[in-house]
Amino acid sequence: MMLDRAKPLAVFADGEGQFPEAVERYLRLFDRHVADGRFIRRDHFSPPIEGRSYTLHHIFFALPGEQWRIDEMIELKSSLSWSRDHERREGELLGYEDWMNDHFLDRFYAKPNV
């Protein structure tokens, strides 16, 4: 979808040095497009915090001209709380349309039938 310019941002995250080999293969495929100038890559490391004993490694890939989304996503992900509004903003930064975010949020935050 990024090659078709339909998705402006992709994000991978895991503990530092803990990405599974399957994900490493995908990262190498993305890196080929970085080398060709089609994508921009940025790695971001978040130190351990209360409740998480490891360094969190985010890898961002953005289309040229869309790298502002990386900074905004890093800021969003640094929030110590998470809400429906955070979830919506994450979807927007990833390039999802409002109706897609609405559908996801309605399902994710649906109240269970009692």
C-alpha positions, -999 to 999 in steps of 0.1 A, spaced: 0 0 0 29 24 6 43 18 -28 9 27 -42 10 58 -20 -22 47 -3 -6 44 31 18 71 43 33 54 74 42 20 87 53 12 122 70 -19 137 77 -22 174 93 -48 197 119 -50 224 154 -38 213 170 -68 196 139 -89 199 122 -86 164 114 -122 152 132 -133 120 99 -131 101 97 -94 109 134 -89 101 127 -102 66 99 -76 62 122 -49 75 148 -59 49 122 -56 21 112 -21 34 149 -12 36 153 -19 -1 128 9 -7 146 32 17 178 26 -4 159 35 -35 145 67 -20 109 55 -20 106 54 19 122 71 48 132 50 78 136 62 114 144 41 144 133 53 179 143 38 212 122 43 244 140 34 276 123 11 301 96 26 322 75 14 351 58 -18 341 82 -24 312 117 -37 318 130 -35 283 139 -8 258 112 -4 232 124 -2 196 100 15 171 109 14 134 90 39 112 88 40 75 72 70 59 67 82 23 89 112 13 71 143 24 52 124 51 80 121 77 62 146 99 39 117 108 69 100 125 75 128 150 38 130 158 35 92 162 65 92 186 49 120 206 15 101 207 32 68 217 50 86 246 17 93 263 14 75 296 -24 71 291 -43 58 261 -78 66 251 -102 64 222 -89 98 210 -53 85 210 -65 54 191 -82 77 165 -51 99 161 -29 68 156 -53 57 128 -51 91 112 -13 92 113 -12 57 97 -34 71 69 -68 55 77 -99 74 66 -124 86 92 -150 59 83 -123 32 89 -113 47 123 -150 50 132 -156 13 124 -125 2 143 -133 23 174 -169 12 174 -159 -24 175 -129 -20 198 -147 1 223 -180 -17 221 -196 -25 254 -201 -62 258 -237 -75 259 -247 -83 294 
